Amino acid sequence: MTTPYTRRALAALCALAGATFTIALVLVLGAGAAAASESACPSANAPNELVLGGGSGQTAQLGSAFQTNLQVQLANSNGCPLTGNLAGTEIDFVAPSAGASGIFAGSGSVAAMVGSDAQGGAVAPLFTANDTAGSYNVQAESAYGTVELYLTNTAAGLPVSIVSSGTGVRKAAVDHRYAQPLQARVTDANGNPVQGASVSFSIGSSSGGASAGFVGGAAQAEELTDANGKATSPPILANQTAGTFTATATATGSSQPVSFTLKNLAGTPSAIAVGAASGQSTRVGTRFPVRLAVTVTDAYGNPVAGTTVTFRAPARGPGGHFTIKGPFAHTSRTVRVTTNGKGIAVAPPFSANSAAGGYIVTATAGSRARRAAFALVNGPRR
């Protein structure tokens, strides 16, 4: 009599026996298939064709090496493994002689010859793209046939153009820092920004000596472009000479540098000097022959343009008046004149009043400028 436990044990034994039989059957069938496969290949199997091994379909930047060497392999069209020592079969790798192509290391030319190894493989020397963009074929030639490997030279990601970025003419007072540094944007042949390109910034000078330097005193700086293709120079400090000059930015590989215009502006008025009019005299009621003029300069001797100079004659006694022309012509003992680009302000014609004697006409410019004085004399009537 069997119990439930006995029945379960018998079922397990039967299952185990079935699995063992199945495994044995698979092993037998597999061994038979392998034996059949091996028997289908000849014991001596020489190559009769050349096939691709690797390296086809690559892209490299102009002037850069392809990442994977070009490779081919001797084979037989029957698909069976080759037999014997396959070393020494000559394989010629030949790239185009014009247009998009490249150079093999070692030979220094568009062609390279290598011998196959013992397994029938052949690996070409390192191949570097030339300076022409485009797709092309490299042929691997042998006594067993020819294989074509497809390659592409690209200018993508290489600097070909650089343009200024940011404001136009940059201005700063002498001996002061410019508010904006120099900025340039580098793009490739497709107009896409190039990241990591090296940009060289260089500051020139004017014939009069106006110039600037990057903070630290250098006139040149090297910077790398960011993800947007932009490179930014260090801060710029104007020297002590007013004037206009240029700076440039150059990226390796770009055809032309880009120029920037910088202008050092004179500082605040610090000094005022009289012209040749001081010391002259004229009869009362007549005009002085030389017009009153002054030159305004900053602390470094640069002429200050666009500043207001006030000429003022005495209110009582010997003195005179300026003649202002125009739609509302009139006379005044006080007049305001703006300095020109050379820092010179020339007053309107000045005439003596009716009182004879000597006196001073003053000229002032800016709160820190010294006062200039013209000594004049009104002579008596004849």
C-alpha positions in Angstrom: 0.0 0.0 0.0 1.4 3.4 -1.0 1.0 6.5 1.0 0.6 10.1 -0.4 4.3 10.7 0.4 5.3 7.5 -1.5 3.4 8.6 -4.5 5.0 12.1 -4.6 8.5 10.5 -4.3 7.8 8.2 -7.3 6.6 11.2 -9.4 9.8 13.1 -8.7 11.9 10.1 -9.7 10.0 9.8 -13.0 10.5 13.5 -13.7 14.2 13.3 -13.0 14.6 10.3 -15.3 12.8 12.2 -18.1 15.1 15.2 -17.8 18.2 13.0 -17.9 17.0 11.4 -21.1 16.3 14.8 -22.7 19.8 16.2 -21.8 21.4 13.0 -23.2 19.4 13.4 -26.4 20.5 17.0 -26.9 24.1 16.2 -26.3 24.0 13.4 -28.9 22.3 15.6 -31.5 24.7 18.5 -30.9 27.7 16.3 -31.3 26.3 15.0 -34.5 25.7 18.5 -35.9 29.2 19.6 -35.0 30.7 16.6 -36.6 28.6 17.3 -39.7 29.8 21.0 -39.8 33.4 20.1 -39.4 33.2 17.5 -42.1 31.8 20.1 -44.5 35.0 22.3 -44.4 38.1 21.1 -46.2 41.2 20.1 -44.3 43.2 22.6 -46.4 41.5 25.9 -47.0 43.5 28.7 -48.7 42.2 32.3 -49.1 40.4 33.3 -52.3 39.0 36.8 -51.3 39.7 39.9 -49.3 37.1 41.2 -46.8 36.6 44.2 -44.6 38.2 44.0 -41.1 37.4 47.4 -39.6 37.8 51.2 -39.8 35.3 51.8 -42.6 32.6 54.5 -42.0 34.8 56.8 -39.8 34.8 60.6 -39.8 37.8 62.7 -38.7 38.3 66.5 -38.5 40.6 68.1 -41.1 44.2 67.5 -40.2 43.3 64.9 -37.5 44.0 61.2 -37.4 41.2 58.7 -37.8 40.5 56.9 -34.5 40.6 53.3 -35.8 43.3 52.0 -38.2 42.0 50.6 -41.5 41.9 46.8 -41.4 41.2 44.0 -43.9 41.2 40.2 -43.7 42.0 37.3 -46.0 39.1 34.9 -46.3 37.6 32.1 -48.3 34.2 32.4 -49.9 33.2 29.0 -48.5 33.0 30.6 -45.0 35.4 28.0 -43.5 38.4 28.9 -41.4 41.6 29.3 -43.4 44.5 26.9 -42.8 48.2 27.3 -42.9 50.5 30.2 -42.2 49.0 33.3 -43.9 51.7 35.8 -43.1 53.3 37.9 -45.8 50.5 38.5 -48.2 50.9 42.0 -49.7 48.1 44.4 -49.1 48.2 47.9 -50.7 46.1 50.6 -49.1 45.5 53.5 -51.6 43.7 56.8 -50.9 42.7 59.4 -53.5 45.6 61.4 -54.8 43.5 64.7 -55.0 40.6 66.2 -53.2 39.4 64.9 -49.9 41.9 62.2 -48.8 44.6 61.6 -46.2 48.2 60.6 -45.4 49.4 57.3 -44.0 52.0 57.4 -41.2 55.3 56.0 -42.1 55.0 56.4 -45.9 53.9 60.0 -45.7 51.8 59.6 -48.8 48.4 58.5 -49.9 49.5 54.8 -50.2 50.9 52.2 -47.8 51.9 48.6 -48.3 51.6 46.1 -45.4 51.9 42.3 -45.2 49.2 40.1 -43.6 49.9 38.5 -40.3 49.8 34.7 -39.6 46.0 34.8 -39.4 45.6 36.7 -42.6 44.8 40.1 -41.1 46.3 43.4 -42.3 46.3 46.7 -40.5 47.2 49.9 -42.2 49.4 52.6 -40.6 47.7 55.5 -38.8 45.7 57.5 -41.4 45.3 61.3 -41.0 42.7 63.4 -42.9 44.0 66.1 -45.2 42.7 69.7 -45.3 39.9 69.1 -47.7 36.4 68.2 -46.5 34.4 65.4 -48.1 33.7 61.7 -48.3 35.9 59.3 -50.2 37.1 55.6 -50.5 40.4 54.0 -49.6 41.0 50.9 -51.6 42.8 47.8 -50.1 44.2 45.8 -53.0 45.6 42.3 -52.9 46.1 39.2 -55.1 42.8 38.0 -53.7 40.7 41.0 -54.6 39.9 44.6 -53.5 38.0 46.1 -50.6 36.8 49.7 -50.3 36.8 51.5 -47.0 34.6 54.6 -46.7 35.9 57.7 -44.9 34.8 61.3 -44.4 36.9 64.4 -43.6 34.9 67.1 -41.9 35.5 70.7 -40.9 32.8 70.5 -38.3 34.1 71.7 -34.9 37.2 73.4 -36.4 37.6 77.2 -36.1 37.2 78.9 -39.5 35.7 82.2 -38.6 36.0 84.7 -35.7 33.9 87.8 -35.2 33.7 90.5 -32.5 31.0 90.1 -29.9 29.6 92.7 -27.5 29.7 96.5 -27.8 31.2 98.5 -30.6 33.8 101.2 -29.8 35.0 100.7 -26.2 35.9 103.8 -24.2 37.5 104.5 -20.9 39.1 107.4 -19.1 42.9 107.4 -19.0 44.3 105.3 -16.2 40.9 103.7 -15.7 39.5 100.2 -16.4 37.3 99.6 -19.4 33.8 98.6 -18.5 33.7 95.8 -21.1 36.5 93.3 -21.9 37.1 92.1 -25.5 34.8 89.3 -26.7 35.0 87.2 -29.8 32.9 84.3 -31.2 34.4 81.4 -33.1 32.4 79.3 -35.5 33.1 76.3 -37.8 32.4 75.9 -41.5 28.8 75.2 -40.8 28.4 78.4 -38.7 28.2 76.4 -35.4 30.0 77.7 -32.3 33.3 76.0 -31.5 34.0 75.2 -27.9 37.5 75.0 -26.5 39.2 77.0 -29.3 42.2 79.0 -28.3 41.8 82.8 -29.0 44.7 85.2 -28.8 43.9 88.8 -27.8 46.5 91.5 -28.6 46.3 95.2 -27.8 48.1 97.7 -30.1 48.9 101.4 -29.6 48.3 104.6 -31.5 51.1 106.7 -33.1 50.7 109.1 -30.2 51.2 106.4 -27.6 47.6 105.7 -26.5 47.2 102.1 -25.5 46.1 99.8 -22.7 47.0 96.6 -21.1 45.3 93.6 -19.6 45.1 93.7 -15.8 48.6 92.6 -14.8 50.3 94.6 -17.5 50.4 92.2 -20.4 49.5 93.3 -23.9 48.5 89.8 -24.9 46.2 87.1 -23.5 45.1 83.6 -24.5 41.6 82.4 -23.7 39.4 79.4 -24.6 35.9 79.6 -26.1 32.9 78.5 -24.1 30.0 76.3 -25.2 28.6 79.3 -27.2 31.9 79.7 -29.0 32.7 83.0 -27.1 36.1 83.9 -25.7 36.4 86.8 -23.2 39.7 88.7 -22.5 40.8 89.7 -19.1 39.8 93.2 -17.9 41.5 96.1 -19.7 43.3 99.1 -18.2 43.8 102.3 -20.2 47.3 103.9 -20.0 47.7 107.6 -19.3 47.6 108.8 -22.9 44.3 109.8 -24.6 43.7 108.6 -28.1 42.2 105.8 -30.3 43.9 102.5 -31.0 43.0 98.9 -32.0 43.1 95.4 -30.5 42.8 92.1 -32.3 41.6 88.6 -31.6 42.9 85.6 -33.6 41.7 82.0 -33.4 44.0 79.2 -34.7 42.6 78.0 -38.0 40.5 81.1 -38.7 41.3 83.0 -41.9 41.3 86.5 -40.6 41.7 88.2 -37.2 38.9 90.4 -35.8 39.7 94.0 -34.8 38.3 96.1 -31.9 38.4 99.9 -31.6 39.4 101.3 -28.2 39.5 104.9 -27.1 41.2 106.4 -24.1 39.4 109.5 -23.1 41.1 112.4 -21.4 40.4 112.8 -17.7 38.7 115.7 -15.9 40.1 119.2 -16.4 43.2 119.7 -14.3 45.0 122.7 -15.9 44.2 125.6 -18.1 46.8 127.6 -20.1 46.4 131.0 -21.8 47.2 131.6 -25.4 49.0 134.5 -27.0 46.3 137.1 -26.3 47.5 138.0 -22.8 49.5 141.2 -22.5 47.9 143.0 -25.5 46.4 146.5 -25.5 44.0 148.5 -27.6 42.4 152.0 -27.4 39.1 152.3 -25.4 36.1 151.4 -27.5 38.1 149.3 -30.0 38.5 145.5 -30.5 41.6 143.7 -29.3 43.5 142.2 -32.3 44.1 138.7 -30.9 41.1 136.6 -29.6 41.4 135.2 -26.1 42.0 131.4 -26.1 43.0 128.7 -23.6 44.0 125.1 -23.7 42.5 122.7 -21.1 44.4 119.5 -20.1 43.9 116.7 -17.6 46.3 115.5 -14.9 48.4 113.7 -17.5 48.6 116.6 -20.0 46.0 115.2 -22.3 43.8 117.9 -24.0 40.3 117.8 -22.7 37.6 118.0 -25.4 34.0 119.1 -24.8 34.5 120.9 -21.6 33.0 124.3 -20.9 35.3 127.3 -20.4 33.9 130.5 -18.9 35.6 133.8 -19.9 34.7 136.7 -17.6 35.7 140.4 -17.8 35.5 142.8 -14.8 32.1 144.2 -13.9 33.4 147.7 -13.1 36.1 150.0 -14.2 38.4 149.2 -17.1 37.2 146.1 -18.9 35.4 145.1 -22.0 32.8 142.9 -23.6 32.5 139.9 -26.0 30.6 140.2 -29.2 28.3 137.2 -29.8 27.1 136.9 -33.4 24.1 135.0 -34.7 20.3 135.5 -34.9 20.4 137.0 -31.4 23.6 139.0 -31.7 24.6 140.8 -28.5 27.5 141.7 -26.2 28.4 140.4 -22.8 31.2 140.6 -20.4 30.8 136.8 -19.7 30.8 134.1 -22.3 31.0 130.2 -22.2 32.9 128.3 -24.9 33.3 124.5 -25.4 36.8 123.1 -26.0 37.5 121.4 -29.4 39.2 118.1 -30.0 42.6 119.6 -29.1 41.3 121.0 -25.8 41.3 124.6 -27.1 38.5 127.1 -26.4 38.5 130.4 -28.4 36.4 133.3 -27.1 34.4 135.5 -29.4 36.0 138.9 -30.3 36.7 141.1 -27.2 36.5 144.9 -27.3 37.7 147.4 -24.7 35.1 149.5 -22.9 35.3 153.3 -22.4 37.4 153.2 -19.2 41.2 153.3 -19.7 43.5 151.2 -17.6 44.8 147.7 -17.1 42.7 144.7 -15.9 42.3 140.9 -15.9 40.0 138.7 -17.9 39.7 135.2 -16.3 39.0 131.8 -17.9 38.0 128.8 -15.8 37.2 125.2 -16.7 36.0 122.5 -14.3 36.0 122.6 -10.5 39.7 121.4 -10.2 41.2 123.5 -13.0 43.3 126.4 -12.2 42.1 129.8 -13.3 43.8 131.4 -16.3 44.3 135.1 -16.5 44.7 137.5 -19.4 46.3 140.8 -18.6 44.8 143.4 -20.9 45.1 147.2 -21.2 42.6 149.7 -22.5 44.6 152.6 -23.8 43.4 156.3 -23.9 41.8 157.8 -27.0 44.2 159.7 -29.2 
